[in-house]
Amino acid sequence: MENETAPPPPPTPTPPSASSPFFDSIRRLDVSRTDDRWVGGVAAGIAHRFGIDPLIVRGLLVVSVLLSGAGLALYGLAWAFLPEKSDGRIHVEQAFRGDFDVALVGAGAVTIAGFARGDGAWWLFGADLGWLNGLLWLAAVALVVYLAVRAGSEARGAGTTTWQGTSEFTDGATPYGPQTSAQAAAAADAESAASTAEARARARAEAEQARAAAQAQRAQLAAERTAARRAAREAAEAGYPPPAGPTVVGATMGVILLLGAALIAADRAGAVDVPLMLTWVATGAALTGLATIAVGIAGRRSGGLMGLALVLLLAVPVAAVADAVRLPSEAGVRSTIAEGTYTFDSVDDAEAGAAFTAGAVTIDLRDLETRGESVTIPLALALGDIDVLLPADTPAAAEVELWAGQVNWIDDDGLVTSRSTVGPEPVRFDTGDPGTPEITLDITGLAGTVDIVEAS
């Protein structure tokens, strides 16, 4: 019987090399951010992909945010990496091409906020690893993206299985002489079985060819959609002037860094008396605005300058708060990055106080002898944790002005009183003893944790 040879399936079309295969793989997932959006259009895009109500996806997102930061992190990554439904644009891909969209700043802020939060019930299974939680989640998300893209590539590149069957038939003669009737019947059965097997093999081969043709057709349609989106995106971009290149953005950032160095040098020399952080950030934002105007006059788009300006404007209130918590220059103990224990056993040293820029320090006052006098101890820590150990049986009070963080007072019985702070509102504690406290703590800081412990 003559074997039929099926024609090979048509080759799978490949998208044009002008686009990254990674971003094309993301587009082939067929999940896009839609115009039905509250923030970035991610929830509605996922809902439309799976045919469910967008409110359900948004509800699940809110629940995930309440449980941990994973929901925020995943939403921010999806905002940055999923394409727009209208034209297929991906914010990260556009940024690589020098066309910076301010929406990428929002996506980055949401992602960082999600990674920074590590107090959820299922955030890394409850492990308290601090900032390492964010890195581990970032690695996990990157692994999931890599596996998804790799699985899609393997599915597209997988070959088809070819079923082949061969059968050989004789004319009824045997090399050993005439056939008996039983032998003839057995030969007929064998021939029938071989014919059936060949028919099944041919049917399997035809089914495989049909599947290969359907797969090739789907790949071709996907490539055509990708090409159409790319053409629409390029057509849309053709009507805009080119963005400011990395040279302009880098030069602007260099000028801002030089300005910061000059301000620090002038402050150390006593030539200026201005809030350094706020002056630097505000002046940097003004310089970025001037560079944007100059680029616009030259007939180009702002590009990365807009993102830099937005970051600087968001940093203005942070710089204002940081300058509001300036460390006292007359402190007896000063350190930029501090660790360890500082012991004060004399009234003069205690009243001189201590000031730290960042770190985790312990102020040990257990051997301080006040001799019945009232002692006010100024302590300042811009960022970090500070523990204060009070002497036993000594009336004491504390006024803590912490812009963001938590203050804990632990009495001599181990009872903890906690206050969370947001803003410059001072928090006050005392030992509850009548009369004027012998020790008064005046603690200021920007962000961190303050523990005040009464010695038992």
Secondary structure, 3 states (H helix, E strand, C coil): CCCCCCCCCCCCCCCCCCCCHHHHHHHHCCCCECCCCCCCCHHHHHHHHHCCCHHHHHHHHHHHHHHCCHHHHHHHHHHHHCCECCCCCCHHHHHHCCCCCCHHHHHHHHHHHHHHCCCCCCHHHHCCCCCHHHHHHHHHHHHHHHHHHHHHHHHHHCCCCCCCCCCCCCCCCECCECCCHHHHHHHHHHHHHHHHHHHHHHHHHHHHHHHHHHHHHHHHHHHHHHHHHHHHHHHHHHCCCCECCHHHHHHHHHHHHHHHHHHHHHHHCCCCCCCHHHHHHHHHHHHHHHHHHHHHHCCCECCHHHHHHHHHHHHHHHHHHHHHCCCCCCCCEEEEEEEEEEECCCHHHHHHCEEEEEEEEEEECCCCCCCCCCEEEEEEEEEEEEEEEECCCCCEEEEEEEEEEEEEEECCCCCEEEEEEECCCCEEEECCCCCCCCEEEEEEEEEEEEEEEECC
